[in-house]
């Protein structure tokens, strides 16, 4: 217990107009959080103020992140402000680190009111990189649009924030720390937890660890290669795959988390996960995987570096779902995916596009495809002809709580099942990201280059949107 009660202050502040969070949270360059007075404090206060006082008073909140640069000072501020805003108990990953799936797991396990995750996902880290703050709600998932809108509205009118500036927390030592505050909100406790253990326990209840151990370290074991890309998943890979399931230590590479991820964006794709791609080519390894900075996305490679699309990996799991003990007990009610994530697809990303040009392009494109005459139009490229069957701005109704989520992407569906999806991404810290998803169904398994197979659709996608002309680009930043 600290000596004497700690003072709680109310500090005047002025709002910023650019703190609109998406489902991926608020992402900006590190220098924005560092140089703009109270920029971090304003957004954290907006999160707390979005929760009614009776709901947050004495409640539990989880804090973790991918360990990127600026995480530790940010956690220091979050702890001080949580105490001053009535939170009763904070659960923080040791060293301030916890993967996004693990945060979700811990929120549900301890019935927390939610969690704050400090991550910019696959965006670059370091002093010149990106920083992000994401709020997950009590179900463990990202805050819905109504919550993020409330946070944004509060951030536009904020006049003050509450903070306990004298409160200091030790992020290294496991266990509870108690603090006495000079207000009615007490006691306030901070619990530093092993970021891996709760998540490992969850996995033990889902998968057959005995069968996995035999597969990975038995007499006729498969050789795997796992690349954590210097993100948060390094300790998880070492502890679960190597120590518990018996993979050789050299199966795991880049497992030491670094504030700048070793100078590369922690983005698991063929462009950035070059260490994994290079090591898979000679055929020594049967399976390879790379993980992004906060551990909620991956890339899977087969023998000789064969690239397996995320959609196909989900399809493989679905086809073998009852090999997984968890689903043997619970059954399966369905498979969830986002609208653009379908069968086998490419992703064409145009990053850091001028936001006005991107928004204008999307607005004009929606007008174009909404015209009744657009349906039934034909587009010919080389020897292929595609006829439009349907075009819309996708929205969906949640089957659980009936909430409607709108503006999820512009989609053009052709009569043969091929699709083109346009989305304006919100994961960049500067400018906008325009993503074009291109999808085509083939009856036979094809081992040819998918970019060649999908080239006609890519040509049509660029022709319809006039993307290169509208943005001044001559090609995508990234193709996956």
Secondary structure, DSSP 4 states (H G I P E B T S, - for coil): --SSPBP-EEEE----TT---BTTBEEEEHHHHHHSTTHHHHHHHHHHHTS-HHHHTT-EEEEEE---TTHHHHHHHHHHHHHHTT--EEEEEGGG---HHHHHHHHHHTT-SEEEEE--TTS--STTSEEEEEEEETTSSBPPHHHHHHHHHHHHH--EEEE-TT----SSS-EEEEE-BSSSS--EEEEEE-TTHHHHHHHHHHS-HHHHHHHHHSTTPPPEEEE-TTSTTHHHIIIIIIIIT---GGGEES-S--TTGGGS----STTT-HHHHHHHTTS--SEEEEE-TTSS-EEEEEGGG-EE-HHHHHHHHHHTGGGSHHHHHH--------TT--SSEEEEEEEEE-HHHHHHHHHHHHHHHHSGGGTT-EEEETTEEEEEEEEEE--EE-TTT--EE----EEEEETTS-EEEEEEE---SSSEEEEEEEE---SS---S-HHHHTHHHHHHHHHHHTHHHHH--SS-SEE-
